[in-house]
């Protein structure tokens, strides 16, 4: 019987590739989680939230939100051996749209996230000269209001040399989203180069990705350490570090600080994007997923903290040059990477060298996250249409090329002169609005509904056990050869994570502000397009639920019960794994096979839909 059970595990998907070495998945997961957000979003939120006061809620949210939810996603991906769409459709058919939404949001983000890599390439190639082109105002693109250094209380009519390089040299931006301008051919060619790099990283699937991550995941740490060693020797650096680690206790009384900390953990690790779930589906079935979870989550946060020391030591140096407090520096979110930090390079010894190293680091950080998002789309397509796609394209490498080409074409508006406005609009409505909705419904699907119902004698909704999904997740871990998750994870899955995500979602809705770029306010029609972009991912959740209830047979109550029963959408009931038939709390040595209730058939039109 044990041999039969082992064979059943192997038969889940015999042709699915796996990582050559398990360390490759760990490094790929770290590379996916560690991205540009660690370098600019975390230091910016920390700066805006009073320095050290932000670290306290940040570390607390890592413990009770980040690690448990990442563990939950990796368990499902490894156990189901599928990408997010099919894994969530099997776990909770009613909320299968969450899986579709994760793929949609990952694909939307990969179309514009690669623009940051394009900008990093532009700055990288511009750094091979001395003096650096953003060092002075004596350039053709500078205006009469250009200033050679950041000064306090700068008016909206003056800007620094680095700001003007970013806006008027690289972007050549127009006055607003109403003016499209022309194509920036330099950025267009660099966008092609960026997608070529992404394609070369993933065209062989996990086999090529596993080799690339040895460099892209580890090299940024070498540069971060080198930058830290250099920065701490600069005058004023200790003042910046002191601002970073000494809490402003009054800030802890602000709800926004706690909400920002939770949101940063959530966005930084990438929960709800489907990338890590897709990657974990290529693990060996018996892999110890808890070790990978801890390695990815802790390394991600340590990287943010390390980047904080690098950035805040540079802030201290800049405050020393300007003779103003660190708290008075003019620091904005995305501009931290391409405006503020490059401004700090110009007065460092061997400035071009540090600029080159910094933008190579940005390139590595961006590539890791980018090919993870593309891999979500590729995995989903191969899971759903692998046979027909391989018949049409002949090779999987051409499928990957088609996905990259489609994303490249959708990214072209970002390399026009209006590109920065398009980029800001998409990022605002995708990264802020959509992600929180996905998280809420994903937790509801896996912590609440993922588990047996009709097959265990439940005939009405009132008999459904509480926290059924948590018990099933624990059983999954044991099934894969691991130890049953302890009380900490059970409490987080049952109470803490659902409560926190609900609070963050409500806070996001209440505090929502329309998109804007610097002083520019988007017109109403542009805001409407932003909501269309947001709905492009969110809409799949209700559509998926309606489709599930439509195709299932029986009365409405029977459909609803089956819609929260794992594998109820499987046409071939022989494909339902033996482990689904077991109780949520026990794992007997013999698989008990029970028959499914025979319900009335659907009409042809309902089935074909």
Secondary structure per residue as TSV (DSSP state, phi and psi in degrees):
chain	resnum	aa	ss	phi	psi
A	1	X	-	360.0	-40.0
A	2	X	H	-62.5	-36.7
A	3	X	H	-65.6	-36.8
A	4	X	H	-65.8	-39.5
A	5	X	H	-65.3	-42.4
A	6	X	H	-62.0	-40.3
A	7	X	H	-65.1	-35.2
A	8	X	H	-62.8	-37.5
A	9	X	H	-63.4	-42.6
A	10	X	H	-69.0	-26.2
A	11	X	T	-82.7	1.3
A	12	X	T	-59.7	-45.1
A	13	X	-	-161.6	83.7
A	14	X	T	-62.9	-26.7
A	15	X	T	-91.4	3.0
A	16	X	-	-76.4	130.6
A	17	X	-	-70.1	159.3
A	18	X	-	-130.5	164.1
A	19	X	-	-63.8	142.1
A	20	X	S	-62.3	-41.4
A	21	X	S	-135.0	146.4
A	22	X	H	-65.4	-27.7
A	23	X	H	-63.3	-24.7
A	24	X	H	-67.1	-39.3
A	25	X	H	-65.4	-42.1
A	26	X	H	-60.4	-45.5
A	27	X	H	-67.4	-39.8
A	28	X	H	-64.4	-39.4
A	29	X	H	-64.8	-40.7
A	30	X	H	-64.5	-43.2
A	31	X	H	-63.6	-36.5
A	32	X	H	-67.5	-44.3
A	33	X	H	-73.3	-41.9
A	34	X	S	-82.4	115.1
A	35	X	S	-144.4	-159.6
A	36	X	H	-64.1	-26.9
A	37	X	I	-60.9	-30.6
A	38	X	I	-67.8	-27.6
A	39	X	I	-90.0	-33.3
A	40	X	I	-118.8	-39.9
A	41	X	I	-70.2	-44.4
A	42	X	H	-63.8	-51.8
A	43	X	H	-60.3	-36.3
A	44	X	H	-65.9	-46.7
A	45	X	H	-63.9	-38.1
A	46	X	H	-64.4	-42.9
A	47	X	H	-63.3	-45.7
A	48	X	H	-70.1	-23.8
A	49	X	T	-98.6	15.6
A	50	X	T	91.6	25.8
A	51	X	B	72.0	-120.9
A	52	X	H	-59.7	-22.0
A	53	X	H	-63.1	-26.8
A	54	X	H	-73.9	-28.9
A	55	X	H	-66.1	-31.5
A	56	X	H	-66.6	-56.1
A	57	X	H	-65.4	-29.1
A	58	X	H	-62.7	-48.6
A	59	X	H	-68.5	-34.6
A	60	X	H	-66.1	-42.4
A	61	X	H	-67.5	-32.3
A	62	X	I	-59.3	-43.0
A	63	X	I	-70.2	-45.9
A	64	X	I	-99.1	-12.5
A	65	X	I	-121.5	-53.2
A	66	X	I	-64.4	-55.5
A	67	X	H	-64.5	-48.4
A	68	X	H	-61.5	-41.5
A	69	X	H	-72.7	-35.7
A	70	X	H	-64.1	-42.8
A	71	X	H	-57.7	-43.0
A	72	X	H	-61.8	-44.9
A	73	X	H	-66.0	-43.2
A	74	X	H	-67.9	-35.0
A	75	X	H	-59.4	-49.7
A	76	X	H	-64.3	-44.5
A	77	X	H	-62.0	-45.8
A	78	X	H	-69.2	-37.5
A	79	X	H	-72.3	-44.1
A	80	X	H	-79.5	-22.2
A	81	X	T	59.1	36.4
A	82	X	S	-138.6	162.9
A	83	X	-	-72.3	-180.0
A	84	X	H	-61.2	-35.6
A	85	X	H	-63.8	-54.8
A	86	X	H	-75.3	-31.0
A	87	X	H	-64.9	-46.4
A	88	X	H	-73.1	-30.7
A	89	X	H	-65.8	-34.7
A	90	X	H	-76.5	-39.1
A	91	X	H	-71.7	-44.6
A	92	X	-	-146.9	90.4
A	93	X	G	-55.7	-32.2
A	94	X	G	-60.9	-36.3
A	95	X	G	-109.5	31.7
A	96	X	T	-63.7	-21.3
A	97	X	H	-63.9	-20.7
A	98	X	H	-62.2	-40.5
A	99	X	H	-63.5	-43.1
A	100	X	H	-62.8	-38.2
A	101	X	H	-65.7	-38.4
A	102	X	H	-63.7	-38.5
A	103	X	H	-67.8	-41.6
A	104	X	H	-61.9	-45.5
A	105	X	H	-70.2	-34.3
A	106	X	H	-66.3	-40.6
A	107	X	H	-69.1	-41.5
A	108	X	H	-60.8	-43.3
A	109	X	H	-67.9	-36.7
A	110	X	H	-68.8	-21.0
A	111	X	H	-70.9	-31.0
A	112	X	H	-110.3	-17.5
A	113	X	H	-65.7	-32.1
A	114	X	H	-67.7	-15.8
A	115	X	H	-65.8	-35.4
A	116	X	H	-63.8	-39.3
A	117	X	H	-64.3	-38.0
A	118	X	H	-61.1	-45.7
A	119	X	H	-62.1	-41.0
A	120	X	H	-62.1	-38.8
A	121	X	H	-64.6	-40.0
A	122	X	H	-62.7	-46.4
A	123	X	H	-66.5	-36.2
A	124	X	H	-61.3	-49.9
A	125	X	H	-67.6	-28.9
A	126	X	H	-76.3	-13.0
A	127	X	T	-84.4	-10.7
A	128	X	S	-84.0	53.6
A	129	X	S	-160.0	155.9
A	130	X	S	-136.9	128.3
A	131	X	S	-73.7	163.7
A	132	X	-	-63.9	143.4
A	133	X	T	-65.0	-19.8
A	134	X	T	-98.1	17.2
A	135	X	S	-82.8	-31.4
A	136	X	-	-133.6	173.0
A	137	X	S	-99.3	10.9
A	138	X	-	-92.6	54.1
A	139	X	S	-129.2	160.6
A	140	X	T	-65.3	-27.2
A	141	X	T	-86.4	-10.3
A	142	X	-	-74.1	148.9
A	143	X	-	-101.7	175.7
A	144	X	T	-68.1	-20.2
A	145	X	T	-93.1	14.1
A	146	X	E	-74.2	141.6
A	147	X	E	-122.6	141.8
A	148	X	S	-76.1	-13.8
A	149	X	S	-146.8	159.6
A	150	X	-	-71.7	131.3
A	151	X	-	-123.3	147.5
A	152	X	T	-66.2	152.3
A	153	X	T	56.6	39.6
A	154	X	-	-64.9	132.9
A	155	X	-	-80.0	166.5
A	156	X	T	-69.8	-10.0
A	157	X	T	-95.2	1.2
A	158	X	-	-130.8	153.5
A	159	X	E	-150.6	161.2
A	160	X	E	-82.1	169.2
A	161	X	H	-63.0	-38.4
A	162	X	H	-70.5	-35.4
A	163	X	H	-64.2	-42.1
A	164	X	H	-72.0	-31.7
A	165	X	I	-62.7	-43.9
A	166	X	I	-65.6	-46.2
A	167	X	I	-83.3	-41.5
A	168	X	I	-105.1	-20.4
A	169	X	I	-97.3	-55.7
A	170	X	I	-75.7	-52.9
A	171	X	S	-82.3	-34.1
A	172	X	-	47.2	46.8
A	173	X	-	-66.7	154.3
A	174	X	-	-87.6	-174.7
A	175	X	S	-80.5	-12.1
A	176	X	S	176.4	178.0
A	177	X	T	-68.9	-16.1
A	178	X	T	-70.3	-24.6
A	179	X	-	-105.7	108.8
A	180	X	-	-74.9	-32.7
A	181	X	-	71.4	-161.1
A	182	X	-	-112.1	172.4
A	183	X	B	-75.1	133.4
A	184	X	-	-87.2	99.0
A	185	X	H	-63.9	-34.2
A	186	X	H	-62.1	-46.0
A	187	X	H	-68.7	-33.9
A	188	X	H	-61.0	-45.9
A	189	X	H	-67.3	-37.2
A	190	X	H	-69.5	-31.0
A	191	X	H	-64.8	-40.3
A	192	X	H	-60.3	-45.4
A	193	X	H	-60.9	-41.2
A	194	X	H	-61.6	-42.3
A	195	X	H	-72.0	-30.7
A	196	X	H	-63.3	-43.0
A	197	X	H	-61.7	-43.0
A	198	X	H	-63.0	-44.7
A	199	X	H	-61.8	-43.1
A	200	X	H	-64.8	-25.1
A	201	X	H	-76.3	-28.8
A	202	X	H	-124.8	-0.3
A	203	X	T	-66.4	-22.2
A	204	X	T	-96.5	13.8
A	205	X	T	73.7	-147.7
A	206	X	H	-66.6	-19.4
A	207	X	H	-69.1	-43.3
A	208	X	H	-78.9	-39.0
A	209	X	H	-59.6	-41.6
A	210	X	H	-61.0	-30.0
A	211	X	H	-81.0	-38.2
A	212	X	H	-65.4	-37.0
A	213	X	H	-66.7	-19.1
A	214	X	H	-59.1	-33.7
A	215	X	H	-91.4	-52.5
A	216	X	H	-67.3	-27.4
A	217	X	T	-85.7	-26.9
A	218	X	T	-99.6	-34.6
A	219	X	H	-60.6	-38.8
A	220	X	H	-57.2	-29.8
A	221	X	H	-70.5	-33.6
A	222	X	H	-63.7	-43.8
A	223	X	H	-69.6	-40.4
A	224	X	H	-59.6	-43.0
A	225	X	H	-65.8	-40.7
A	226	X	H	-63.7	-43.1
A	227	X	H	-64.8	-38.4
A	228	X	H	-64.7	-44.7
A	229	X	H	-60.7	-39.8
A	230	X	H	-69.2	-44.2
A	231	X	H	-68.8	-37.3
A	232	X	T	-67.5	-15.5
A	233	X	T	-88.4	-6.4
A	234	X	S	-78.8	147.8
A	235	X	T	-64.1	137.1
A	236	X	T	86.7	-5.2
A	237	X	H	-62.1	-37.6
A	238	X	H	-65.5	-29.9
A	239	X	H	-65.7	-40.1
A	240	X	H	-65.4	-42.6
A	241	X	H	-65.6	-37.7
A	242	X	H	-63.1	-40.8
A	243	X	H	-62.4	-32.9
A	244	X	H	-73.2	-39.0
A	245	X	H	-103.7	-14.5
A	246	X	S	-93.5	117.6
A	247	X	B	-71.2	146.1
A	248	X	-	-96.6	95.6
A	249	X	G	-60.9	-26.8
A	250	X	G	-64.4	-28.7
A	251	X	G	-66.5	-24.7
A	252	X	G	-67.6	-15.7
A	253	X	G	-83.9	-5.9
A	254	X	-	-91.8	128.2
A	255	X	H	-63.8	-33.6
A	256	X	H	-61.2	-35.5
A	257	X	H	-62.6	-44.2
A	258	X	H	-68.3	-40.1
A	259	X	H	-65.6	-40.4
A	260	X	H	-64.1	-38.2
A	261	X	H	-63.9	-45.1
A	262	X	H	-65.3	-42.8
A	263	X	H	-64.7	-36.2
A	264	X	H	-66.3	-42.4
A	265	X	H	-59.5	-44.7
A	266	X	H	-64.6	-49.2
A	267	X	H	-72.0	-35.4
A	268	X	H	-68.6	-46.5
A	269	X	H	-69.9	-31.1
A	270	X	T	94.2	26.3
A	271	X	T	-69.1	129.7
A	272	X	T	98.1	-8.9
A	273	X	S	-89.4	-17.5
A	274	X	S	84.4	-8.7
A	275	X	H	-64.0	-51.0
A	276	X	H	-70.2	-32.1
A	277	X	H	-64.9	-41.2
A	278	X	H	-64.1	-42.7
A	279	X	H	-65.6	-39.7
A	280	X	H	-69.3	-18.7
A	281	X	T	-68.8	-13.6
A	282	X	T	-96.6	7.2
A	283	X	S	-75.2	161.4
A	284	X	-	-67.1	145.5
A	285	X	T	-60.2	-32.8
A	286	X	T	-96.9	16.7
A	287	X	-	-66.5	142.9
A	288	X	-	-78.1	96.3
A	289	X	H	-74.5	-22.1
A	290	X	H	-65.7	-39.4
A	291	X	H	-61.7	-43.4
A	292	X	H	-64.1	-40.4
A	293	X	H	-58.8	-50.4
A	294	X	H	-64.2	-40.5
A	295	X	H	-63.0	-45.6
A	296	X	H	-68.2	-49.8
A	297	X	H	-66.7	-45.4
A	298	X	H	-70.1	-42.0
A	299	X	H	-62.7	-39.0
A	300	X	H	-60.0	-46.6
A	301	X	H	-71.2	-37.6
A	302	X	H	-63.3	-35.0
A	303	X	H	-64.7	-42.0
A	304	X	H	-60.8	-43.5
A	305	X	H	-65.1	-42.1
A	306	X	H	-62.6	-44.5
A	307	X	H	-62.3	-32.4
A	308	X	H	-61.5	-42.4
A	309	X	H	-63.0	-40.1
A	310	X	H	-64.5	-47.8
A	311	X	H	-69.2	-44.5
A	312	X	H	-73.5	-27.0
A	313	X	H	-66.8	-35.4
A	314	X	H	-69.3	-36.2
A	315	X	H	-60.6	-42.9
A	316	X	H	-61.4	-39.2
A	317	X	H	-64.7	-43.0
A	318	X	H	-67.2	-37.4
A	319	X	H	-66.5	-32.8
A	320	X	H	-65.8	-42.9
A	321	X	H	-63.9	-36.7
A	322	X	H	-93.3	-8.0
A	323	X	T	59.4	43.9
A	324	X	S	-133.5	159.9
A	325	X	-	-64.2	154.1
A	326	X	G	-59.5	-35.7
A	327	X	G	-67.7	-13.2
A	328	X	G	-98.9	1.9
A	329	X	S	-67.0	145.8
A	330	X	-	-86.6	96.8
A	331	X	-	-119.5	126.5
A	332	X	-	-118.0	165.7
A	333	X	T	-58.1	-87.7
A	334	X	T	-60.0	-29.6
A	335	X	H	-65.8	-12.9
A	336	X	I	-60.2	-38.0
A	337	X	I	-81.1	-44.0
A	338	X	I	-104.1	-2.6
A	339	X	I	-125.9	-59.0
A	340	X	I	-69.2	-51.2
A	341	X	H	-68.0	-42.6
A	342	X	H	-57.3	-31.4
A	343	X	H	-64.0	-31.0
A	344	X	H	-73.5	-24.3
A	345	X	H	-65.6	-34.0
A	346	X	T	-63.7	-23.2
A	347	X	T	-105.1	5.5
A	348	X	S	-83.9	151.8
A	349	X	T	-62.6	140.6
A	350	X	T	52.9	55.1
A	351	X	H	-56.0	-44.6
A	352	X	H	-60.2	-35.3
A	353	X	H	-62.5	-47.5
A	354	X	H	-67.4	-33.6
A	355	X	H	-65.7	-44.4
A	356	X	H	-61.3	-46.5
A	357	X	H	-62.2	-41.8
A	358	X	H	-63.9	-43.4
A	359	X	H	-78.9	-24.3
A	360	X	H	-65.2	-39.9
A	361	X	H	-61.5	-45.0
A	362	X	H	-60.3	-38.5
A	363	X	H	-62.2	-45.4
A	364	X	H	-64.8	-44.8
A	365	X	H	-62.1	-41.5
A	366	X	H	-69.7	-39.6
A	367	X	H	-63.5	-42.0
A	368	X	H	-56.2	-50.4
A	369	X	H	-69.6	-35.1
A	370	X	H	-67.4	-50.1
A	371	X	H	-73.3	-16.7
A	372	X	H	-68.4	-41.3
A	373	X	H	-68.5	-37.8
A	374	X	H	-66.4	-37.0
A	375	X	H	-61.9	-30.7
A	376	X	H	-60.4	-47.0
A	377	X	H	-64.8	-44.2
A	378	X	H	-63.4	-46.1
A	379	X	H	-59.9	-43.1
A	380	X	H	-63.7	-44.4
A	381	X	H	-63.7	-41.5
A	382	X	H	-70.2	-35.1
A	383	X	H	-65.3	-39.4
A	384	X	H	-88.1	-41.5
A	385	X	H	-129.8	33.9
A	386	X	H	-56.0	-46.8
A	387	X	H	-61.9	-58.3
A	388	X	H	-59.7	-38.1
A	389	X	H	-64.4	-41.3
A	390	X	H	-70.2	-30.5
A	391	X	H	-67.4	-40.2
A	392	X	H	-77.4	-47.0
A	393	X	H	-91.6	-13.4
A	394	X	S	75.8	-42.2
A	395	X	S	-133.5	149.1
A	396	X	H	-65.2	-30.0
A	397	X	H	-58.7	-33.4
A	398	X	H	-75.1	-28.9
A	399	X	H	-64.0	-45.3
A	400	X	H	-60.9	-41.4
A	401	X	H	-62.3	-39.5
A	402	X	H	-64.6	-41.5
A	403	X	H	-64.3	-46.2
A	404	X	H	-63.0	-38.5
A	405	X	H	-66.4	-42.0
A	406	X	H	-62.8	-44.1
A	407	X	H	-65.6	-36.4
A	408	X	H	-62.4	-45.4
A	409	X	H	-62.5	-39.6
A	410	X	H	-70.2	-18.8
A	411	X	H	-89.0	-7.0
A	412	X	G	-59.1	-40.3
A	413	X	G	-55.9	-23.8
A	414	X	G	-75.1	-18.0
A	415	X	G	-103.2	15.6
A	416	X	B	-89.5	173.5
A	417	X	T	-65.7	-22.6
A	418	X	T	-85.9	1.2
A	419	X	H	-55.3	-39.8
A	420	X	H	-64.2	-33.2
A	421	X	H	-72.4	-38.6
A	422	X	H	-65.2	-43.0
A	423	X	H	-60.0	-48.8
A	424	X	H	-64.3	-37.7
A	425	X	H	-64.9	-46.6
A	426	X	H	-67.3	-41.2
A	427	X	H	-65.4	-39.2
A	428	X	I	-64.7	-47.0
A	429	X	I	-84.9	-15.1
A	430	X	I	-93.0	-53.4
A	431	X	I	-74.8	-25.3
A	432	X	I	-99.3	-47.0
A	433	X	I	-82.6	-53.5
A	434	X	I	-69.3	-41.6
A	435	X	H	-60.4	-40.3
A	436	X	H	-66.7	-36.4
A	437	X	H	-65.3	-41.2
A	438	X	H	-62.2	-42.3
A	439	X	H	-62.4	-44.2
A	440	X	H	-59.0	-49.1
A	441	X	H	-75.8	-27.8
A	442	X	H	-66.4	-43.4
A	443	X	H	-64.5	-39.8
A	444	X	I	-62.0	-40.7
A	445	X	I	-67.2	-46.3
A	446	X	I	-87.4	-38.0
A	447	X	I	-84.5	-25.9
A	448	X	I	-101.0	-45.9
A	449	X	I	-110.8	-12.0
A	450	X	-	-73.1	97.2
A	451	X	S	169.3	171.9
A	452	X	-	-73.0	147.9
A	453	X	-	-137.8	-75.3
A	454	X	G	-65.4	-30.2
A	455	X	G	-76.1	-5.9
A	456	X	G	-116.7	28.5
A	457	X	T	83.9	12.4
A	458	X	-	-86.4	123.7
A	459	X	-	-111.3	-12.2
A	460	X	S	-146.9	164.0
A	461	X	G	-63.7	-29.5
A	462	X	G	-67.9	-17.4
A	463	X	G	-91.4	-1.4
A	464	X	-	-64.6	130.6
A	465	X	-	-71.5	151.3
A	466	X	T	-75.9	145.0
A	467	X	T	53.1	40.8
A	468	X	H	-58.9	-39.9
A	469	X	H	-64.2	-33.8
A	470	X	H	-64.8	-43.2
A	471	X	H	-64.6	-38.6
A	472	X	H	-66.3	-40.6
A	473	X	H	-60.3	-41.7
A	474	X	H	-64.1	-40.8
A	475	X	H	-64.7	-36.4
A	476	X	H	-60.5	-42.7
A	477	X	H	-61.6	-44.4
A	478	X	H	-63.3	-38.8
A	479	X	H	-61.3	-33.5
A	480	X	T	-85.8	9.4
A	481	X	T	91.4	8.2
A	482	X	-	-97.0	176.3
A	483	X	-	-83.2	147.3
A	484	X	-	-60.8	130.5
A	485	X	-	-54.6	141.0
A	486	X	-	-77.8	-178.2
A	487	X	H	-61.4	-29.7
A	488	X	H	-60.3	-49.4
A	489	X	H	-67.2	-37.2
A	490	X	H	-63.3	-42.9
A	491	X	H	-66.5	-41.8
A	492	X	I	-64.2	-44.1
A	493	X	I	-66.8	-38.5
A	494	X	I	-78.3	-41.2
A	495	X	I	-121.4	-55.1
A	496	X	I	-66.7	-52.9
A	497	X	H	-61.8	-49.4
A	498	X	H	-58.6	-40.8
A	499	X	H	-65.4	-46.7
A	500	X	H	-63.9	-44.5
A	501	X	H	-65.6	-37.7
A	502	X	H	-62.6	-44.2
A	503	X	H	-62.9	-44.1
A	504	X	H	-64.3	-41.1
A	505	X	H	-62.5	-45.9
A	506	X	H	-63.4	-43.5
A	507	X	H	-63.6	-39.3
A	508	X	H	-62.7	-40.7
A	509	X	H	-68.3	-45.0
A	510	X	H	-65.9	-42.7
A	511	X	T	-91.6	9.8
A	512	X	-	-61.7	135.9
A	513	X	-	-125.8	139.2
A	514	X	-	-59.7	156.4
A	515	X	-	-66.6	144.7
A	516	X	E	-152.8	155.4
A	517	X	E	-125.5	112.9
A	518	X	T	53.4	-118.5
A	519	X	T	-93.8	-3.6
A	520	X	E	-82.8	129.3
A	521	X	E	-106.6	127.5
A	522	X	-	-68.6	141.1
A	523	X	-	-68.6	162.9
A	524	X	H	-56.3	-39.2
A	525	X	H	-65.1	-33.7
A	526	X	H	-69.7	-39.6
A	527	X	H	-61.4	-37.1
A	528	X	H	-62.9	-40.5
A	529	X	H	-62.6	-37.6
A	530	X	H	-60.2	-42.0
A	531	X	H	-67.7	-32.8
A	532	X	H	-63.5	-41.1
A	533	X	H	-62.1	-42.9
A	534	X	H	-62.9	-43.9
A	535	X	H	-69.8	-19.9
A	536	X	H	-59.3	-25.0
A	537	X	H	-102.9	-42.4
A	538	X	H	-65.2	-34.3
A	539	X	H	-60.7	-24.4
A	540	X	H	-68.2	-22.1
A	541	X	H	-67.6	-55.2
A	542	X	H	-68.0	-33.9
A	543	X	H	-63.6	-41.4
A	544	X	H	-63.5	-39.9
A	545	X	H	-65.2	-45.1
A	546	X	H	-63.2	-40.6
A	547	X	H	-64.0	-42.0
A	548	X	H	-61.9	-46.7
A	549	X	H	-65.8	-27.0
A	550	X	H	-74.4	-42.6
A	551	X	H	-85.2	-20.4
A	552	X	S	-74.2	146.5
A	553	X	-	-85.1	168.3
A	554	X	S	99.6	-175.9
A	555	X	-	-71.0	172.8
A	556	X	H	-61.2	-41.8
A	557	X	H	-63.5	-40.9
A	558	X	H	-65.7	-40.2
A	559	X	H	-62.6	-43.3
A	560	X	H	-63.8	-40.9
A	561	X	H	-65.3	-43.5
A	562	X	H	-67.9	-29.7
A	563	X	H	-68.5	-19.7
A	564	X	T	-108.3	20.3
A	565	X	S	-105.3	120.7
A	566	X	T	-55.2	141.1
A	567	X	T	68.4	12.8
A	568	X	T	-70.0	-15.3
A	569	X	T	-89.9	-2.8
A	570	X	-	-69.7	124.6
A	571	X	S	-71.8	-38.4
A	572	X	S	-97.4	103.7
A	573	X	G	-67.5	-14.9
A	574	X	G	-70.2	-16.6
A	575	X	G	-81.4	-12.5
A	576	X	S	-67.8	123.5
A	577	X	-	-63.4	151.6
A	578	X	G	-61.2	-31.7
A	579	X	G	-70.8	-17.6
A	580	X	G	-68.2	-26.5
A	581	X	G	-78.5	-8.9
A	582	X	S	-83.3	162.0
A	583	X	-	-66.0	161.0
A	584	X	S	-73.9	-19.7
A	585	X	S	-110.4	-11.3
A	586	X	-	-125.8	151.7
A	587	X	-	-128.4	82.6
A	588	X	-	-67.9	162.3
A	589	X	S	-79.0	-13.3
A	590	X	S	-116.9	131.5
A	591	X	-	-79.5	127.6
A	592	X	-	-99.8	117.2
A	593	X	-	-97.0	123.5
A	594	X	-	-114.8	152.5
A	595	X	-	-81.8	151.5
A	596	X	-	-85.3	146.4
A	597	X	-	-64.0	137.9
A	598	X	-	-84.6	117.0
A	599	X	-	-114.4	164.6
A	600	X	-	-63.5	145.6
A	601	X	-	-77.7	153.9
A	602	X	-	-82.1	158.3
A	603	X	-	-69.7	164.1
A	604	X	H	-60.8	-39.4
A	605	X	H	-66.3	-37.2
A	606	X	H	-69.1	-40.9
A	607	X	H	-66.5	-43.1
A	608	X	H	-66.5	-30.3
A	609	X	-	-62.6	360.0
